[in-house]
Amino acid sequence: MKRTALFSVVTVFVMLFSACNNEKHEQEKKQLQAQKDSLQLIIDQQSQEVDDFIASFLEIQEALNVIKQKEDLVAINSSDATEITANP
């Protein structure tokens, strides 16, 4: 009888201890998940900022290429006009 009572008390104690630990683990799990979500949001924002910067840089580079092409065209036209006026 004592053995059964002792076993019952130990079983109840283990169940209560497990429930407390499980609750603590769940709280820690929720906290870590919230922290992970927050960090993922920051990473996503930084990634978007880098993508925006690269897109802006490429637009500027394309605009510079267009300007360079127009400068070359003006230079060609200027040299042709100089040759025409120098010949007569």
N, CA, C and O atoms as a GROMACS GRO file, in nm:
protein
  352
    1MET      N    1   0.082  -0.118   0.000
    1MET     CA    2   0.000   0.000   0.000
    1MET      C    3   0.087   0.126   0.000
    1MET      O    4   0.062   0.219  -0.075
    2LYS      N    5   0.190   0.126   0.085
    2LYS     CA    6   0.280   0.240   0.088
    2LYS      C    7   0.349   0.258  -0.046
    2LYS      O    8   0.370   0.370  -0.093
    3ARG      N    9   0.383   0.149  -0.104
    3ARG     CA   10   0.450   0.153  -0.233
    3ARG      C   11   0.360   0.215  -0.339
    3ARG      O   12   0.406   0.298  -0.418
    4THR      N   13   0.235   0.178  -0.342
    4THR     CA   14   0.140   0.232  -0.439
    4THR      C   15   0.117   0.380  -0.414
    4THR      O   16   0.110   0.459  -0.508
    5ALA      N   17   0.107   0.420  -0.289
    5ALA     CA   18   0.087   0.561  -0.256
    5ALA      C   19   0.210   0.642  -0.296
    5ALA      O   20   0.197   0.752  -0.351
    6LEU      N   21   0.326   0.590  -0.267
    6LEU     CA   22   0.450   0.658  -0.304
    6LEU      C   23   0.461   0.671  -0.455
    6LEU      O   24   0.498   0.776  -0.507
    7PHE      N   25   0.429   0.564  -0.526
    7PHE     CA   26   0.432   0.567  -0.672
    7PHE      C   27   0.333   0.670  -0.725
    7PHE      O   28   0.365   0.743  -0.820
    8SER      N   29   0.216   0.678  -0.666
    8SER     CA   30   0.115   0.776  -0.708
    8SER      C   31   0.164   0.918  -0.685
    8SER      O   32   0.145   1.004  -0.770
    9VAL      N   33   0.225   0.943  -0.570
    9VAL     CA   34   0.276   1.077  -0.538
    9VAL      C   35   0.387   1.114  -0.636
    9VAL      O   36   0.390   1.227  -0.686
   10VAL      N   37   0.477   1.023  -0.663
   10VAL     CA   38   0.587   1.049  -0.757
   10VAL      C   39   0.532   1.073  -0.896
   10VAL      O   40   0.579   1.163  -0.967
   11THR      N   41   0.435   0.996  -0.936
   11THR     CA   42   0.374   1.014  -1.068
   11THR      C   43   0.308   1.151  -1.081
   11THR      O   44   0.325   1.219  -1.182
   12VAL      N   45   0.235   1.192  -0.979
   12VAL     CA   46   0.170   1.324  -0.981
   12VAL      C   47   0.276   1.434  -0.984
   12VAL      O   48   0.262   1.531  -1.059
   13PHE      N   49   0.381   1.419  -0.904
   13PHE     CA   50   0.488   1.518  -0.903
   13PHE      C   51   0.554   1.529  -1.041
   13PHE      O   52   0.579   1.640  -1.088
   14VAL      N   53   0.583   1.419  -1.103
   14VAL     CA   54   0.645   1.419  -1.237
   14VAL      C   55   0.552   1.484  -1.337
   14VAL      O   56   0.598   1.560  -1.423
   15MET      N   57   0.424   1.457  -1.330
   15MET     CA   58   0.328   1.516  -1.424
   15MET      C   59   0.321   1.668  -1.404
   15MET      O   60   0.320   1.743  -1.502
   16LEU      N   61   0.317   1.713  -1.280
   16LEU     CA   62   0.313   1.857  -1.253
   16LEU      C   63   0.442   1.924  -1.298
   16LEU      O   64   0.438   2.032  -1.357
   17PHE      N   65   0.554   1.862  -1.271
   17PHE     CA   66   0.684   1.917  -1.311
   17PHE      C   67   0.693   1.925  -1.464
   17PHE      O   68   0.742   2.024  -1.519
   18SER      N   69   0.647   1.822  -1.530
   18SER     CA   70   0.648   1.820  -1.677
   18SER      C   71   0.558   1.929  -1.733
   18SER      O   72   0.593   1.993  -1.832
   19ALA      N   73   0.443   1.950  -1.672
   19ALA     CA   74   0.350   2.052  -1.719
   19ALA      C   75   0.411   2.191  -1.704
   19ALA      O   76   0.397   2.275  -1.793
   20CYS      N   77   0.480   2.215  -1.592
   20CYS     CA   78   0.545   2.346  -1.571
   20CYS      C   79   0.656   2.367  -1.673
   20CYS      O   80   0.669   2.474  -1.731
   21ASN      N   81   0.736   2.265  -1.693
   21ASN     CA   82   0.844   2.275  -1.791
   21ASN      C   83   0.790   2.295  -1.931
   21ASN      O   84   0.843   2.375  -2.007
   22ASN      N   85   0.685   2.224  -1.964
   22ASN     CA   86   0.626   2.235  -2.096
   22ASN      C   87   0.573   2.376  -2.119
   22ASN      O   88   0.587   2.432  -2.228
   23GLU      N   89   0.512   2.434  -2.016
   23GLU     CA   90   0.459   2.570  -2.026
   23GLU      C   91   0.573   2.669  -2.047
   23GLU      O   92   0.562   2.761  -2.128
   24LYS      N   93   0.683   2.651  -1.974
   24LYS     CA   94   0.799   2.738  -1.990
   24LYS      C   95   0.856   2.725  -2.131
   24LYS      O   96   0.893   2.825  -2.193
   25HIS      N   97   0.863   2.603  -2.180
   25HIS     CA   98   0.915   2.580  -2.315
   25HIS      C   99   0.826   2.645  -2.420
   25HIS      O  100   0.874   2.700  -2.519
   26GLU      N  101   0.697   2.639  -2.398
   26GLU     CA  102   0.604   2.702  -2.493
   26GLU      C  103   0.621   2.853  -2.493
   26GLU      O  104   0.618   2.916  -2.599
   27GLN      N  105   0.638   2.912  -2.376
   27GLN     CA  106   0.661   3.057  -2.368
   27GLN      C  107   0.791   3.096  -2.437
   27GLN      O  108   0.796   3.194  -2.511
   28GLU      N  109   0.896   3.018  -2.412
   28GLU     CA  110   1.024   3.044  -2.477
   28GLU      C  111   1.012   3.027  -2.628
   28GLU      O  112   1.069   3.105  -2.705
   29LYS      N  113   0.940   2.927  -2.668
   29LYS     CA  114   0.920   2.902  -2.811
   29LYS      C  115   0.847   3.019  -2.877
   29LYS      O  116   0.886   3.064  -2.985
   30LYS      N  117   0.742   3.070  -2.812
   30LYS     CA  118   0.668   3.184  -2.866
   30LYS      C  119   0.757   3.308  -2.872
   30LYS      O  120   0.753   3.383  -2.970
   31GLN      N  121   0.837   3.329  -2.769
   31GLN     CA  122   0.926   3.445  -2.765
   31GLN      C  123   1.031   3.435  -2.876
   31GLN      O  124   1.057   3.534  -2.945
   32LEU      N  125   1.089   3.318  -2.893
   32LEU     CA  126   1.189   3.300  -2.998
   32LEU      C  127   1.127   3.314  -3.137
   32LEU      O  128   1.191   3.368  -3.227
   33GLN      N  129   1.006   3.267  -3.155
   33GLN     CA  130   0.938   3.281  -3.284
   33GLN      C  131   0.911   3.428  -3.314
   33GLN      O  132   0.927   3.472  -3.428
   34ALA      N  133   0.871   3.504  -3.212
   34ALA     CA  134   0.847   3.648  -3.231
   34ALA      C  135   0.978   3.718  -3.267
   34ALA      O  136   0.980   3.806  -3.354
   35GLN      N  137   1.086   3.680  -3.200
   35GLN     CA  138   1.216   3.739  -3.230
   35GLN      C  139   1.260   3.703  -3.371
   35GLN      O  140   1.312   3.787  -3.444
   36LYS      N  141   1.239   3.580  -3.409
   36LYS     CA  142   1.274   3.535  -3.545
   36LYS      C  143   1.195   3.612  -3.650
   36LYS      O  144   1.250   3.655  -3.751
   37ASP      N  145   1.065   3.629  -3.626
   37ASP     CA  146   0.981   3.704  -3.720
   37ASP      C  147   1.028   3.849  -3.732
   37ASP      O  148   1.031   3.905  -3.841
   38SER      N  149   1.065   3.908  -3.619
   38SER     CA  150   1.113   4.046  -3.619
   38SER      C  151   1.243   4.059  -3.699
   38SER      O  152   1.259   4.150  -3.779
   39LEU      N  153   1.334   3.966  -3.676
   39LEU     CA  154   1.461   3.969  -3.748
   39LEU      C  155   1.440   3.943  -3.898
   39LEU      O  156   1.507   4.003  -3.981
   40GLN      N  157   1.347   3.855  -3.931
   40GLN     CA  158   1.319   3.828  -4.073
   40GLN      C  159   1.262   3.952  -4.141
   40GLN      O  160   1.293   3.978  -4.257
   41LEU      N  161   1.181   4.027  -4.069
   41LEU     CA  162   1.125   4.151  -4.123
   41LEU      C  163   1.237   4.251  -4.151
   41LEU      O  164   1.238   4.317  -4.255
   42ILE      N  165   1.331   4.263  -4.059
   42ILE     CA  166   1.445   4.353  -4.077
   42ILE      C  167   1.528   4.309  -4.198
   42ILE      O  168   1.568   4.393  -4.279
   43ILE      N  169   1.553   4.180  -4.210
   43ILE     CA  170   1.630   4.128  -4.323
   43ILE      C  171   1.558   4.157  -4.454
   43ILE      O  172   1.621   4.198  -4.552
   44ASP      N  173   1.427   4.137  -4.457
   44ASP     CA  174   1.349   4.164  -4.579
   44ASP      C  175   1.355   4.311  -4.616
   44ASP      O  176   1.368   4.345  -4.734
   45GLN      N  177   1.346   4.400  -4.517
   45GLN     CA  178   1.353   4.544  -4.544
   45GLN      C  179   1.490   4.582  -4.599
   45GLN      O  180   1.500   4.659  -4.694
   46GLN      N  181   1.596   4.528  -4.539
   46GLN     CA  182   1.730   4.559  -4.586
   46GLN      C  183   1.752   4.504  -4.727
   46GLN      O  184   1.815   4.569  -4.811
   47SER      N  185   1.700   4.388  -4.753
   47SER     CA  186   1.712   4.329  -4.886
   47SER      C  187   1.640   4.416  -4.989
   47SER      O  188   1.691   4.436  -5.099
   48GLN      N  189   1.523   4.466  -4.954
   48GLN     CA  190   1.448   4.553  -5.044
   48GLN      C  191   1.524   4.683  -5.070
   48GLN      O  192   1.525   4.733  -5.182
   49GLU      N  193   1.586   4.737  -4.966
   49GLU     CA  194   1.665   4.859  -4.981
   49GLU      C  195   1.783   4.836  -5.074
   49GLU      O  196   1.813   4.921  -5.158
   50VAL      N  197   1.850   4.724  -5.061
   50VAL     CA  198   1.962   4.692  -5.149
   50VAL      C  199   1.912   4.675  -5.292
   50VAL      O  200   1.975   4.725  -5.386
   51ASP      N  201   1.801   4.608  -5.310
   51ASP     CA  202   1.743   4.591  -5.444
   51ASP      C  203   1.708   4.726  -5.506
   51ASP      O  204   1.732   4.749  -5.624
   52ASP      N  205   1.649   4.815  -5.426
   52ASP     CA  206   1.614   4.948  -5.474
   52ASP      C  207   1.740   5.026  -5.513
   52ASP      O  208   1.741   5.095  -5.615
   53PHE      N  209   1.844   5.015  -5.432
   53PHE     CA  210   1.970   5.084  -5.462
   53PHE      C  211   2.029   5.033  -5.593
   53PHE      O  212   2.072   5.113  -5.677
   54ILE      N  213   2.030   4.904  -5.612
   54ILE     CA  214   2.085   4.846  -5.735
   54ILE      C  215   2.002   4.889  -5.856
   54ILE      O  216   2.058   4.921  -5.960
   55ALA      N  217   1.871   4.891  -5.842
   55ALA     CA  218   1.785   4.934  -5.951
   55ALA      C  219   1.813   5.081  -5.986
   55ALA      O  220   1.821   5.116  -6.103
   56SER      N  221   1.829   5.166  -5.885
   56SER     CA  222   1.861   5.307  -5.909
   56SER      C  223   1.997   5.322  -5.976
   56SER      O  224   2.014   5.401  -6.068
   57PHE      N  225   2.092   5.244  -5.929
   57PHE     CA  226   2.226   5.249  -5.987
   57PHE      C  227   2.221   5.209  -6.135
   57PHE      O  228   2.285   5.273  -6.218
   58LEU      N  229   2.147   5.105  -6.167
   58LEU     CA  230   2.136   5.061  -6.306
   58LEU      C  231   2.067   5.166  -6.393
   58LEU      O  232   2.105   5.184  -6.509
   59GLU      N  233   1.966   5.234  -6.339
   59GLU     CA  234   1.900   5.341  -6.413
   59GLU      C  235   1.997   5.455  -6.442
   59GLU      O  236   1.999   5.509  -6.552
   60ILE      N  237   2.077   5.491  -6.343
   60ILE     CA  238   2.176   5.597  -6.362
   60ILE      C  239   2.279   5.554  -6.466
   60ILE      O  240   2.317   5.634  -6.553
   61GLN      N  241   2.324   5.430  -6.458
   61GLN     CA  242   2.422   5.380  -6.554
   61GLN      C  243   2.366   5.383  -6.696
   61GLN      O  244   2.436   5.420  -6.790
   62GLU      N  245   2.241   5.345  -6.711
   62GLU     CA  246   2.177   5.349  -6.843
   62GLU      C  247   2.166   5.492  -6.894
   62GLU      O  248   2.190   5.518  -7.012
   63ALA      N  249   2.131   5.586  -6.806
   63ALA     CA  250   2.122   5.726  -6.845
   63ALA      C  251   2.259   5.779  -6.887
   63ALA      O  252   2.270   5.855  -6.984
   64LEU      N  253   2.364   5.741  -6.816
   64LEU     CA  254   2.499   5.781  -6.853
   64LEU      C  255   2.540   5.723  -6.988
   64LEU      O  256   2.607   5.789  -7.067
   65ASN      N  257   2.499   5.599  -7.014
   65ASN     CA  258   2.528   5.537  -7.144
   65ASN      C  259   2.460   5.613  -7.257
   65ASN      O  260   2.520   5.634  -7.363
   66VAL      N  261   2.336   5.655  -7.235
   66VAL     CA  262   2.263   5.731  -7.337
   66VAL      C  263   2.332   5.865  -7.360
   66VAL      O  264   2.347   5.909  -7.475
   67ILE      N  265   2.375   5.930  -7.253
   67ILE     CA  266   2.445   6.058  -7.266
   67ILE      C  267   2.575   6.039  -7.344
   67ILE      O  268   2.607   6.119  -7.432
   68LYS      N  269   2.648   5.933  -7.313
   68LYS     CA  270   2.774   5.906  -7.384
   68LYS      C  271   2.749   5.883  -7.532
   68LYS      O  272   2.825   5.931  -7.616
   69GLN      N  273   2.644   5.809  -7.566
   69GLN     CA  274   2.611   5.786  -7.707
   69GLN      C  275   2.579   5.918  -7.776
   69GLN      O  276   2.622   5.941  -7.889
   70LYS      N  277   2.504   6.004  -7.710
   70LYS     CA  278   2.470   6.134  -7.769
   70LYS      C  279   2.593   6.222  -7.783
   70LYS      O  280   2.606   6.295  -7.881
   71GLU      N  281   2.684   6.216  -7.686
   71GLU     CA  282   2.809   6.291  -7.697
   71GLU      C  283   2.890   6.243  -7.817
   71GLU      O  284   2.946   6.324  -7.891
   72ASP      N  285   2.896   6.112  -7.836
   72ASP     CA  286   2.968   6.058  -7.951
   72ASP      C  287   2.904   6.102  -8.082
   72ASP      O  288   2.973   6.136  -8.178
   73LEU      N  289   2.771   6.103  -8.086
   73LEU     CA  290   2.700   6.147  -8.206
   73LEU      C  291   2.727   6.294  -8.233
   73LEU      O  292   2.748   6.333  -8.349
   74VAL      N  293   2.728   6.377  -8.131
   74VAL     CA  294   2.757   6.519  -8.147
   74VAL      C  295   2.901   6.537  -8.195
   74VAL      O  296   2.929   6.620  -8.281
   75ALA      N  297   2.992   6.458  -8.138
   75ALA     CA  298   3.133   6.468  -8.178
   75ALA      C  299   3.149   6.429  -8.324
   75ALA      O  300   3.225   6.493  -8.397
   76ILE      N  301   3.081   6.325  -8.367
   76ILE     CA  302   3.088   6.282  -8.507
   76ILE      C  303   3.029   6.390  -8.598
   76ILE      O  304   3.088   6.424  -8.700
   77ASN      N  305   2.915   6.442  -8.560
   77ASN     CA  306   2.852   6.547  -8.639
   77ASN      C  307   2.940   6.672  -8.644
   77ASN      O  308   2.947   6.738  -8.747
   78SER      N  309   3.005   6.705  -8.534
   78SER     CA  310   3.092   6.823  -8.529
   78SER      C  311   3.213   6.804  -8.619
   78SER      O  312   3.254   6.896  -8.689
   79SER      N  313   3.272   6.683  -8.617
   79SER     CA  314   3.388   6.659  -8.702
   79SER      C  315   3.348   6.659  -8.849
   79SER      O  316   3.426   6.705  -8.932
   80ASP      N  317   3.229   6.610  -8.884
   80ASP     CA  318   3.180   6.614  -9.021
   80ASP      C  319   3.158   6.757  -9.065
   80ASP      O  320   3.191   6.793  -9.178
   81ALA      N  321   3.102   6.839  -8.979
   81ALA     CA  322   3.077   6.980  -9.013
   81ALA      C  323   3.208   7.055  -9.031
   81ALA      O  324   3.217   7.142  -9.117
   82THR      N  325   3.309   7.023  -8.951
   82THR     CA  326   3.439   7.088  -8.962
   82THR      C  327   3.504   7.051  -9.094
   82THR      O  328   3.562   7.137  -9.160
   83GLU      N  329   3.495   6.924  -9.135
   83GLU     CA  330   3.552   6.880  -9.261
   83GLU      C  331   3.482   6.946  -9.378
   83GLU      O  332   3.547   6.984  -9.476
   84ILE      N  333   3.351   6.961  -9.370
   84ILE     CA  334   3.275   7.022  -9.479
   84ILE      C  335   3.316   7.168  -9.493
   84ILE      O  336   3.340   7.215  -9.604
   85THR      N  337   3.324   7.240  -9.384
   85THR     CA  338   3.359   7.383  -9.391
   85THR      C  339   3.507   7.402  -9.423
   85THR      O  340   3.544   7.506  -9.478
   86ALA      N  341   3.592   7.308  -9.393
   86ALA     CA  342   3.735   7.321  -9.421
   86ALA      C  343   3.765   7.293  -9.568
   86ALA      O  344   3.862   7.347  -9.621
   87ASN      N  345   3.687   7.211  -9.636
   87ASN     CA  346   3.710   7.176  -9.776
   87ASN      C  347   3.684   7.290  -9.874
   87ASN      O  348   3.764   7.306  -9.965
   88PRO      N  349   3.581   7.368  -9.862
   88PRO     CA  350   3.557   7.469  -9.967
   88PRO      C  351   3.654   7.580  -9.963
   88PRO      O  352   3.646   7.672 -10.045
   0.00000   0.00000   0.00000
